[in-house]
């Protein structure tokens, strides 16, 4: 089985370059922000970071395909890099430090493309998380200064911390009643949002999280970090991996109950 460590090292190089570019424009008074057709914001920093990553990949991995949020798919083949240049753009443009560059390598396999490398880099928080298939998940300043991640062992909803992004998406999907029932059963709820809850699930600080509507680039990197930390990452339909257009992540022990509540009145 490939060890993917060269690809992981490259993903760190890509994240370093993106961090420098995004931090340079974070809180800039002249930051240019546009509205995309789906009514979500995109900043000049989103575009610049993705262009930078694509340029590096074009030189280092010219045979690999690339899928990015801002510029779509380029190339074909059994290996595909998936990029979200800034996950949490609304935070970024308002000066909130909870945003990250998400970089994943996916490989064609049984059941379609699956993530084999993931890096989540949040420079404004001074944090980075990463994983490679079969090698575990880690957090730290660099590959040599890192701590291994492990999900929690909480097994009761009454002891569990549950995180989410917002209420509106659950209501739009007709899942709000089940969602609210779940919040009443758990020990604690917090709406950290975007990439961060998944990383806290991987760290064992949060026990489960979910979002009702996502794209592949929102999930590919976070999915492998969660699973390599010993957790479970599926869609709300229980399909493993980042392919369902939504996500549920947990320490594994609580996953069936998490999905049960989110689907109970759907």
Buried (B, 14 or more C-beta within 10 A) or exposed (E): EEEBEEBBEBBBBBBBBBBEBBEEBBEEEEBEBEEEEEEEBBBBBBBBBBBBBBEBBEEEBEEBBBBBBBBEEBBEEEBBBBBBBBBBBBBBBEEEBBBBBBBBBBBEEEEEBBBBBBBBBBBBEEBBBBBBBEBBBBBBEEEEEBEEBBBBEBEEBEEBBBBBBEBEBBBEBEBBBBBBBBBEEBEEBBEBBBBBBBBBBBBBBBBBBBBBBBEBBBBBBBBBBBBBBBBBBBBBEEEBBBBBBBBBBBBBBBBEBBBEBBBEEE
